[in-house]
Amino acid sequence: MSSGASPEPPPALSAEYVPALDRYGLADLSGVGPARLVAVALGASPRLREGLALTGLLALLAGAGRIVAPLTVQHVLDAGPRPGSVTPAVLVGSGALLVAGVSSVLLNRRLQFQVERALAGLRRAGLRRVHDMAATTADRVPSADLVTRLTSDLDQVTTFLQGGGIQFVTNAAQLVIAMVIMLIYSWVLSLPVLLLAVALVVTMVSVQRVIARRFDQARRDLSRMQSAVAESVTGAPVIRSTGTGRRTRAKLDEAVDRARDSLVRTLWPLHGNTAFGELAISTMTIAVILGGVWWARVGGPAQPRLTAGDLVAMVFLVTFFVRPLQFLVQSLGEAQNALTGWRRALELVTTPSAEVRHGAPLPAGPVGVALDRVSARYGDGPLVLRELTVRIAPGEHVAVVGRTGSGKSTFAKLLTRRVEPAAGTVVLSGVPLGRIDDGALPGRVVVVPQDPFLFDGTLGANIALGSPGAADATSLAALAELGLTDWLATLPDGLATPVGPRGDRLSVGERQLVALARTALADPDLVVLDEATSGVDPATDVAVQAALAALTRGRTTVSIAHRMITAASADRVLVFADGRIVQSGPHRELLAQEGPYLGLVAAWNRPTADEIARPAAGPDDPDRRNVR
Ligand SMILES: Nc1ncnc2c1ncn2[C@@H]1O[C@H](COP(=O)(O)OP(=O)(O)OP(=O)(O)O)[C@@H](O)[C@H]1O
């Protein structure tokens, strides 16, 4: 593809195309007929539509040109070898071959370019969709799976095309033209050829269905295998530390074996199809030769039904009919594989976007939150949040506490549109969240996760993400605002300190500090914070608490609190149990009530095994302070 090519416009699918969704919420094109599939493919890859008529014409010229040779031979044989007939016939034949050659080169070039551009467009659109989905369906289909799927599916298409798949078009054109000319020469001799071709096609189509099903399964198993491999590589430190290497290997072996078995299962019908195709092709050639000799004798020497030239031309034509048919049969498996890849890539691209475009703006100022009888679930699973009704005033700091699995994270995901309510409405500053424009949320509603993701680069670059283009001075001011100047001074190169891939060179606590500085720079109006549960050393923890206090001052904040100090410093605590809010009020008030909060506080006050192993915490340790 030329580097100067303009980017593929986004898919413009026909208005009436409303995809059925599979259980992961992805478009499901598996039951869609070929005409609809082609329409969807053209809609998703507009480049394919460009110059379709010219492409068709080139295919016809390339296919027809090759068939001129038998016609020339027939003419010369029947007219007798006289210079008056041979020379023009040879000239016409040579000219036609030249046109066919040039058309074939142009066609291949054109198809290669168009298809590669279409594939690049699909890749781009697919990756964009993965990003878009990561915001809403990440919990249903992991983004890594989608990327693996997109990459391997489109690789399959490229492999097919590079292995001669482009010839498919020329061969198909040649097949049709040879058949038409054969019929013109002798419909009697064409009859057995066509009957055998019909038998071949009928068998092929039914075996093809089996191949398609098995390839689909094989591709799913290959995707699963790739995900399992990727997971085992990413999770290598955990696997090593937990001593679960043997179990992981067994899981990987099982995934590899399953993928292998699936691939082997595709081979039987594939080979059966090829063998049957070869058999049919040989039979056709024999039928034409024997039938031709018989048919030539039927009329007797005085009135032969077939001239010698006709018979020779027919034998040639059968070859020209058979060769592409053979090619098509042999490539059918790979074509099927590539088609499945193309279809699955199209499924991803045509999955309806969850983005809200041209939605309402989010009114300026601190954000107020209102939930009315909101329930939520993952996929078609059970409700994990039930009938939540809660108000959070602008500027209020609310801590969300509860046992593991009680629904705290899901509540946070509801506020940031990572989970759609199954019932009820979430309203931010008077506007239903589902109607707020996607562009209105970044920078205004910011999530600080437990273990923030940092890009491989400098500390400064990672902080500046909060306000793209921010100068170092602005980042330093944000750090100062959070009281982090002293912490910065402990780093070897200040803002220029490299953080390593995913921020691995920093501790979890330090990554949270970077995320807090990034958030301060963004200056959001609603902060949703998932407090780190572990891995924060006491010194960094003091810095995190101070930075948090500064960041949340005057901003609406929802903290998923795992420690008492965080709950105690909030204006109000929401206690979750089994997906419901069972208590709500300031920390001190809740301490005076009978209820689950007292149980949580007791658990928080119990020293952990880690703390028992450590020397006794000093009075300054914020987490050990008796807040009661
Ligand atoms: N992606 C998911 N798919 C299916 N179920 C999920 C998913 N994420 C969470 N759940 C389920 O939803 C329920 C609430 O989970 P959630 O993560 O909101 O709880 P939590 O209180 O934040 O727990 P923790 O403190 O352990 O993070 C749990 O039963 C959990 O198993």
The ligand as an ORCA input file, in Angstrom:
! r2SCAN-3c Opt
* xyz 0 1
  N     -16.599     -9.046     34.914
  C     -17.457     -9.688     35.687
  N     -18.230    -10.654     35.160
  C     -19.101    -11.326     35.918
  N     -19.301    -11.078     37.217
  C     -18.567    -10.126     37.804
  C     -17.608     -9.378     37.057
  N     -17.020     -8.488     37.893
  C     -17.585     -8.675     39.108
  N     -18.513     -9.647     39.039
  C     -19.364    -10.139     40.136
  O     -20.104     -9.058     40.625
  C     -20.206     -9.111     42.022
  C     -19.731     -7.786     42.595
  O     -18.359     -7.644     42.249
  P     -17.543     -6.321     42.559
  O     -16.208     -6.447     41.919
  O     -18.384     -5.156     42.220
  O     -17.408     -6.420     44.140
  P     -16.431     -5.608     45.093
  O     -17.235     -5.300     46.282
  O     -15.791     -4.495     44.376
  O     -15.339     -6.714     45.424
  P     -13.772     -6.484     45.732
  O     -13.676     -5.706     46.971
  O     -13.280     -7.875     45.891
  O     -13.220     -5.789     44.537
  C     -19.376    -10.291     42.476
  O     -20.268    -11.365     42.719
  C     -18.503    -10.591     41.309
  O     -18.254    -11.959     41.232
*
